Amino acid sequence: MKIPLLKFLLKNYDKIIFIFILIIASFYRLYKITDYMTFLGDEGRDVLVVYKILHGDLTLLGPTASVGGFFLGPIYYYFMAPFLWLFNYNPVGPAIMVALFGVATVGIIYKIGREFFGSFVGLIASGVFAISPLVVIYSRSSWNPNLMPFFSLSTLYLIYKAVKNNNVKLFILSGLLFGITMQLHYLALFLGVVIFVYLLSYHFVYSKSNFFPRILKQYGAFFIGFVVGWSLFLAFEIRHGFPNIISIFNFIFNPVDTHGSGRFFETVGNVFFRLFGRLITNFPPPDKVSLFTKVNIDLWYSTTLILGIVSVGFLFFKCFKEYKLRSLEFTKISLIVVWFVFGVGLFGFYKKSIYDYYFGFMFPLPFLIIAFFLKNLWQKKIGKLLVIFILIIIIYLNNLTPPFKASANRQLLQTETISKFVLEKTNNKPFNFALITGGNSDHAYRYFFTVWQKEPTVIHNEKIDPNRKTVTNQLLVVCETVPNCHPLGNSLWEIAGFGRAQITDSWDVSVVKVYRLIHYKGNEN
């Protein structure tokens, strides 16, 4: 019995290791997710919209972009809807959805790595991706950019399969996925350029005799799928004169430099390093660098940069070699090369600040590049020892800051507790509500009020409400800027619109202070 079992294990070692990787990936993403998930104003806004969708109020617009003042498509809301419903309107449902997409991305990376370059690459790439702290952080909260790794990778894989098999249906399907990706974050435009160039380069190498008929047919099929995948958002844009599409293009390519350096090569160099440093070796962000000694930081930075340059250099070398041979391997390697060159290079034209989550459409890329290099290094005489050493260092660095090492924020529980306390202090009477904050919004609190069907009355201006019927006899104020909070005379509309007031009660609740205000009666506290 022992020998057949041993044979089975040796024959299926890669599948067994992959299952173990999936278990690790699931643990990193789902362990105590309720305690660690982000639940602030933006998340509250999203679940409020989805709550209304589940009650028949459909929408053609999605979340507003964090910068730029335009809207994205609504597809993310419709992904959220079944999970919010399944979890009985608990906001942890959509966060679990994102975590499951994150685990699925690990699976796709393994599949692509194995299909392109062998099991070794699939296991290394998916294994490191599974534990990368930055990747994990963006897999544990509900936010539209957090699905980008899954959909960008799926889109590119289907493009490869469509090109390889000259399959019109796959081109349509890949276009549909790209249409979905475009609704998750506006930088999916960069992914569109990658796809356009990849198809062009493929047919330049393999289809010179009938170049134009083939490429036009494939572009056309892809575009049909894209229109279907983007249809909800496109319907709104056509109806209103394309306001968001115009704003997106203006925002990305506006020559006015507000925060970015504006220097092409400096920006590209910064993106290159961060792609490997933030994702592969867990190099700390600028605000955390001071926590380490200069010697450690310099060594960390240098080795990361060398690993990135050597890995990319080897990728380019192999691509050129396969191009000269016109081999089928060129279709695989060239996809990675085009993804890297244009994914990184286009950031050089981006004139705004670049945040880590902007790399979402490229998250899987450095893992595949590093794994491909390590596979070839493994085949050298002393390569095995070097590969083992490099992997041990990478695993060690990525476990310096696991997502559950820091104290749990418990934002969801805190918001629910505070909201419940506010309702208790209303004595079941009508009330107005205000939030004094340093940068949050009140949507998270209003979500719980809505679900519990105890919504505060919204104060309207005198043109809409000349008789001030929307002003109740009490105003409950949550103050997040403790201890420097002064609700009386605050310019916030929800407070100013209530009129002259006095404080009757105040309470410390969780991390905030709650005030009850009533209309001024001559005995102001």
PyMOL commands that set and color helices and strands:
alter all, ss='L'
color gray80, all
select helices_A, chain A and resi 2-11+13-30+33-36+41-54+75-86+92-117+119-131+133-137+144-165+168-182+188-206+211-229+231-240+243-253+264-277+286-291+294-325+329-349+356-362+365-378+383-398+411-424+443-451+493-496
alter helices_A, ss='H'
color red, helices_A
select strands_A, chain A and resi 432-436+475-479+501-509+512-519
alter strands_A, ss='S'
color yellow, strands_A
deselect
rebuild
show_as cartoon
